[in-house]
Amino acid sequence: MVGTMNGIHQRVVESAGLMPDSRSPEVLHVPLLIGEAYARVKVRLPGLPAGVIAVTVPRTSPGGDRIPRDRKGRVRVTMVDLVAQGSVEAYHPPSTLSRQELIWVLETGSSRRWTTIETKFHERAWDISVDLIRAGAVVVRCDIDVLNFIPCSWRLTHAWASQSADLLQELRGRIPPDIARAQLLSLMSDIPELAEERMLLSKAEMGSPLRAPIGSRTRGNLWPVYEAAIRAASIWWPAQKTGNRHLTKRELAAKALGGSKNWTPARQQAFEN
C-alpha cells in the first residue's frame, strides 16, 4: 500500500461515492490523438496527484468493451485505471529514471505486478509510477475498497508499447554508430531511388549518435525506425524491377527485418513515407 494513499477515509464514499459525477458523467476524449482515457468515464477520486486522473475499467463483452454498471444502470466501480490528465507527447520519458531503469520499464510485457515494481524501485515505486503516468508511459490499475485505492499492476500505454522494440534497440545501442551507418550506405549504394537518402545519411559526422538524417522522407527520428524503413526499401525497389511487384508485407518484413513481428506500425509508416 502506498503511503501517500493511506488514510483516505469513509468520506470518500460519502462525498464522491467513488463514482463519476452523477450530474454530468464525463466520457473523456483526447483531442487529435486517442489516449488511454478515450471512451472511459472519469472517476472522482480524492488524493490523486496533480496531472493524474482515475477512469473506469471497461468490461469485455461479445459486443465490445462496455462501462461496468449495476442492475440499476449506475456505474459500478471496483477498480480504476490511473492515466495522464489531458494529452501527452508520444514519447518523452521522465528525467527521474536512469537509462537502465527506462529499459526495464520498456521491457514490460503484458503487465507488471505492483509487488514487482516495489521490489525494483523500493520507496521510489509510487513516485516513479506517477512520473510515468504523467508522461503517458504507463497505466496503473488500482483496486478500490471502502477506504483506499490500492495499486495492483501497471502496463505500458498503447503509444509506448507500439514503440518499445525500437526504443529498446536505440537505448541499448548494440552496434557502433559508424558501423550501423556504413551498413545502410552500402545497402543503398546501387539503388537510384534511394540516392537522396544515401546522400543525407553520408553527411552524418563520424561518431555522432544514431539518428535519422534531417530531411529524410521517412519523417522519422528514431534510428531503428529509419533503419527498418531503409532496409525494407532496399528490398522493395529492386523487386519492382525484377518483376516481383507483389511482395506481401509479411514477405517484405521477412526479407528485410527477419520477421513480421519486427514490422511495427511506426516502421511501416516510415517505409510508406
C-alpha positions, 0 to 999 in steps of 0.5 A, spaced: 500 500 500 502 506 498 503 511 503 501 517 500 494 513 499 493 511 506 488 514 510 483 516 505 477 515 509 469 513 509 468 520 506 470 518 500 464 514 499 460 519 502 462 525 498 464 522 491 461 515 492 467 513 488 463 514 482 463 519 476 459 525 477 452 523 477 450 530 474 454 530 468 458 523 467 464 525 463 466 520 457 473 523 456 476 524 449 483 526 447 483 531 442 487 529 435 490 523 438 486 517 442 489 516 449 488 511 454 482 515 457 478 515 450 471 512 451 472 511 459 468 515 464 472 519 469 472 517 476 472 522 482 477 520 486 480 524 492 488 524 493 490 523 486 496 527 484 496 533 480 496 531 472 493 524 474 486 522 473 482 515 475 477 512 469 473 506 469 475 499 467 471 497 461 468 490 461 469 485 455 463 483 452 461 479 445 459 486 443 465 490 445 468 493 451 462 496 455 462 501 462 461 496 468 454 498 471 449 495 476 442 492 475 440 499 476 444 502 470 449 506 475 456 505 474 459 500 478 466 501 480 471 496 483 477 498 480 480 504 476 485 505 471 490 511 473 492 515 466 495 522 464 490 528 465 489 531 458 494 529 452 501 527 452 507 527 447 508 520 444 514 519 447 518 523 452 520 519 458 521 522 465 528 525 467 527 521 474 529 514 471 536 512 469 537 509 462 537 502 465 531 503 469 527 506 462 529 499 459 526 495 464 520 499 464 520 498 456 521 491 457 514 490 460 510 485 457 503 484 458 503 487 465 507 488 471 505 486 478 505 492 483 509 487 488 514 487 482 515 494 481 516 495 489 521 490 489 525 494 483 524 501 485 523 500 493 520 507 496 521 510 489 515 505 486 509 510 487 513 516 485 516 513 479 509 510 477 506 517 477 512 520 473 510 515 468 503 516 468 504 523 467 508 522 461 503 517 458 508 511 459 504 507 463 497 505 466 496 503 473 490 499 475 488 500 482 483 496 486 478 500 490 475 498 497 471 502 502 477 506 504 483 506 499 485 505 492 490 500 492 495 499 486 495 492 483 499 492 476 501 497 471 502 496 463 505 500 458 500 505 454 498 503 447 503 509 444 509 506 448 508 499 447 507 500 439 514 503 440 518 499 445 522 494 440 525 500 437 526 504 443 529 498 446 534 497 440 536 505 440 537 505 448 541 499 448 545 501 442 548 494 440 552 496 434 557 502 433 554 508 430 559 508 424 558 501 423 550 501 423 551 507 418 556 504 413 551 498 413 545 502 410 550 506 405 552 500 402 545 497 402 543 503 398 549 504 394 546 501 387 539 503 388 537 510 384 531 511 388 534 511 394 540 516 392 537 522 396 537 518 402 544 515 401 546 522 400 543 525 407 545 519 411 553 520 408 553 527 411 552 524 418 559 526 422 563 520 424 561 518 431 555 522 432 549 518 435 544 514 431 539 518 428 535 519 422 538 524 417 534 531 417 530 531 411 529 524 410 522 522 407 521 517 412 519 523 417 522 519 422 527 520 428 528 514 431 534 510 428 531 503 428 525 506 425 529 509 419 533 503 419 527 498 418 524 503 413 531 503 409 532 496 409 525 494 407 526 499 401 532 496 399 528 490 398 522 493 395 525 497 389 529 492 386 523 487 386 519 492 382 524 491 377 525 484 377 518 483 376 516 481 383 511 487 384 507 483 389 511 482 395 506 481 401 508 485 407 509 479 411 514 477 405 517 484 405 518 484 413 521 477 412 526 479 407 528 485 410 527 485 418 527 477 419 520 477 421 513 480 421 513 481 428 519 486 427 514 490 422 511 495 427 506 500 425 511 506 426 516 502 421 511 501 416 509 508 416 516 510 415 517 505 409 510 508 406 513 515 407 
